[in-house]
Amino acid sequence: MHIFERKINYYETDKMGIVHHSNYIRFFEEARCALLEEAELPYDLMESKGIMSPVLGVSCKYKQHVTFGDTIRVHAYIKEFTGVKFTVAYEIYNKNTGILCVTGESNHCFTDSNLKPLNVKKHHNDVYEKFINLG
């Protein structure tokens, strides 16, 4: 599991001072990128190998609001990995209160640069092994 921390910016809030719901998807992406970088699998490295990982779907459940100035901690981990697809799970906590505010998942697949499905176990065993170690 990787823990990504960030402070909420004013521009990410609505008129009520609450983080706009669409921004949580961005927070998921920031945490996913940090998770992959920690695993030595940053997107630019994978893409240089011809590996793309488009998003197939995203889900998000809001439990408690977050406001301007709060600091959040996004816990991100690989929930499922097949070599062709993977799911990242997220839990967003308010750092100051420890309250779980949001949960969610993003689903991805691997493709080549032409967006044809790709099994990284067959074609990029080094990437496969790093993903296995994330689980």
C-alpha positions as CSV (number, residue, x, y, z in Angstrom):
1,M,0.0,0.0,0.0
2,H,1.2,3.5,-0.8
3,I,0.1,6.6,1.2
4,F,-0.1,9.8,-0.8
5,E,-0.6,13.1,1.1
6,R,-1.7,16.4,-0.2
7,K,-3.3,19.6,1.0
8,I,-6.7,20.8,-0.5
9,N,-6.4,23.9,-2.6
10,Y,-9.0,26.6,-2.7
11,Y,-9.7,26.1,-6.4
12,E,-10.7,22.5,-5.8
13,T,-13.7,23.6,-3.7
14,D,-17.2,24.7,-4.5
15,K,-19.2,27.7,-3.2
16,M,-19.7,25.9,0.1
17,G,-16.0,25.4,0.6
18,I,-16.3,21.7,0.1
19,V,-14.1,19.8,-2.4
20,H,-16.0,19.3,-5.6
21,H,-16.8,15.7,-6.2
22,S,-15.0,15.5,-9.5
23,N,-11.7,16.3,-7.9
24,Y,-11.6,13.0,-6.0
25,I,-10.9,11.2,-9.3
26,R,-7.9,13.5,-9.8
27,F,-6.7,12.6,-6.3
28,F,-7.0,8.9,-7.2
29,E,-4.9,9.5,-10.2
30,E,-2.2,11.4,-8.2
31,A,-2.1,8.5,-5.7
32,R,-2.0,5.9,-8.5
33,C,0.9,7.6,-10.2
34,A,2.8,7.9,-6.8
35,L,2.1,4.2,-6.2
36,L,3.5,3.2,-9.6
37,E,6.5,5.5,-9.2
38,E,7.3,3.9,-5.8
39,A,7.2,0.5,-7.5
40,E,9.6,1.8,-10.2
41,L,6.9,1.6,-12.8
42,P,6.2,5.3,-13.6
43,Y,3.9,5.9,-16.6
44,D,6.7,7.4,-18.7
45,L,8.8,4.2,-18.3
46,M,6.0,1.9,-19.1
47,E,5.0,4.0,-22.1
48,S,8.6,4.0,-23.3
49,K,8.3,0.2,-23.4
50,G,5.1,0.5,-25.5
51,I,2.8,-0.3,-22.5
52,M,-0.3,1.8,-22.1
53,S,-2.9,1.4,-19.3
54,P,-6.2,3.1,-20.2
55,V,-8.9,3.5,-17.6
56,L,-11.8,1.1,-18.0
57,G,-13.9,2.5,-15.2
58,V,-13.8,4.5,-11.9
59,S,-16.1,4.3,-8.9
60,C,-16.2,6.6,-5.9
61,K,-18.3,6.6,-2.7
62,Y,-18.5,9.8,-0.7
63,K,-18.7,9.3,3.1
64,Q,-17.6,12.6,4.6
65,H,-16.8,16.0,3.0
66,V,-13.3,17.5,2.8
67,T,-12.8,21.3,2.8
68,F,-10.3,23.9,1.8
69,G,-7.1,23.7,3.9
70,D,-7.6,20.1,5.0
71,T,-4.8,17.6,4.3
72,I,-5.8,14.2,2.9
73,R,-4.1,10.9,3.0
74,V,-4.9,8.7,0.0
75,H,-4.2,5.0,0.7
76,A,-3.8,3.3,-2.7
77,Y,-3.1,-0.4,-3.4
78,I,-3.4,-2.9,-6.1
79,K,-6.6,-4.9,-5.4
80,E,-6.5,-7.2,-8.4
81,F,-4.0,-8.0,-11.1
82,T,-4.2,-10.5,-13.9
83,G,-1.4,-9.5,-16.2
84,V,-3.9,-8.0,-18.6
85,K,-6.0,-6.0,-16.2
86,F,-5.6,-4.4,-12.8
87,T,-7.7,-2.6,-10.2
88,V,-6.4,0.0,-7.8
89,A,-8.4,0.6,-4.6
90,Y,-8.3,4.0,-2.8
91,E,-9.3,5.2,0.7
92,I,-9.1,8.9,1.4
93,Y,-8.7,10.0,5.0
94,N,-8.8,13.4,6.5
95,K,-5.3,13.6,8.1
96,N,-6.4,15.8,10.9
97,T,-9.4,13.8,12.1
98,G,-8.5,10.3,10.8
99,I,-12.0,10.0,9.4
100,L,-12.5,7.9,6.2
101,C,-14.0,10.4,3.7
102,V,-14.0,8.6,0.3
103,T,-13.5,5.1,-1.0
104,G,-13.1,4.1,-4.6
105,E,-11.5,2.0,-7.4
106,S,-10.2,2.5,-10.8
107,N,-10.0,-0.4,-13.3
108,H,-7.3,-0.5,-16.0
109,C,-6.1,-2.8,-18.7
110,F,-2.7,-3.0,-20.5
111,T,-2.5,-2.3,-24.2
112,D,0.3,-1.8,-26.7
113,S,0.8,1.7,-28.3
114,N,-1.9,0.8,-30.9
115,L,-4.4,0.1,-28.0
116,K,-4.4,-3.7,-28.6
117,P,-4.7,-5.8,-25.5
118,L,-1.4,-6.8,-24.0
119,N,-0.5,-9.5,-21.5
120,V,2.5,-8.1,-19.6
121,K,3.4,-11.5,-18.2
122,K,4.1,-12.8,-21.8
123,H,5.7,-9.6,-23.2
124,H,7.1,-7.7,-20.2
125,N,7.9,-10.1,-17.4
126,D,9.9,-7.4,-15.5
127,V,6.7,-5.2,-15.3
128,Y,4.7,-8.2,-14.4
129,E,7.0,-9.1,-11.5
130,K,6.8,-5.5,-10.1
131,F,3.0,-5.6,-10.2
132,I,3.0,-9.0,-8.4
133,N,5.2,-7.4,-5.7
134,L,2.7,-4.6,-5.3
135,G,-0.1,-7.0,-4.3
